[in-house]
Amino acid sequence: MASAGILTTRAEAAGIEVLILSPWLDDFNSDLRTLGIQEFEAASRAQFLAQDFARFASVATTDTR
């Protein structure tokens, strides 16, 4: 598995902006279980660029059944 540094360098070389997301607690699973979906979304939103959050949030809430 490649390190985050190597992946960041490769992404930036390809013109991709890299943002490192951080969980509030131990990990994102703990965040979701502890905070619940609405608080998890609000806590995560601050780490995304506005246009990216809108795009990813709409994908995440699409019913895939």
C-alpha positions in Angstrom: 0.0 0.0 0.0 1.4 3.4 -1.0 1.9 6.0 1.7 -0.3 9.1 1.9 2.8 11.2 1.0 3.4 9.3 -2.2 -0.3 9.4 -3.1 -0.5 13.1 -2.4 2.6 13.8 -4.6 1.1 11.7 -7.5 -2.3 13.4 -7.2 -0.8 16.9 -7.2 1.4 16.0 -10.2 -1.8 15.1 -12.0 -3.4 18.4 -11.1 -5.7 17.0 -8.4 -6.1 19.1 -5.3 -5.6 17.0 -2.1 -7.4 17.6 1.1 -6.8 15.4 4.1 -10.0 14.7 6.1 -9.8 14.0 9.8 -12.3 12.3 12.0 -13.4 14.0 15.2 -13.0 10.9 17.3 -10.9 7.7 16.7 -12.1 7.2 13.1 -15.0 8.0 10.8 -16.9 4.9 11.9 -16.8 6.1 15.5 -17.8 9.5 14.4 -20.9 8.2 12.6 -21.9 5.9 15.4 -21.4 8.4 18.1 -22.6 11.6 16.4 -25.4 10.2 14.2 -25.8 11.0 10.6 -26.8 14.6 10.9 -24.1 15.7 13.2 -21.5 13.6 11.3 -22.5 15.4 8.1 -22.3 18.8 9.8 -18.9 18.0 11.3 -17.6 16.6 8.0 -18.9 19.5 5.9 -16.4 21.9 7.3 -13.6 19.8 5.9 -14.8 19.8 2.3 -14.8 22.6 -0.3 -18.5 23.7 -0.7 -18.8 22.5 -4.3 -17.3 19.1 -3.4 -19.5 18.6 -0.4 -22.6 19.3 -2.5 -21.5 16.8 -5.1 -20.5 14.0 -2.7 -23.5 14.6 -0.4 -25.9 14.1 -3.3 -24.2 10.9 -4.3 -24.2 9.6 -0.7 -28.0 10.2 -0.3 -29.0 8.6 -3.6 -31.0 5.4 -3.1 -29.1 2.6 -4.7 -31.7 -0.2 -4.1 
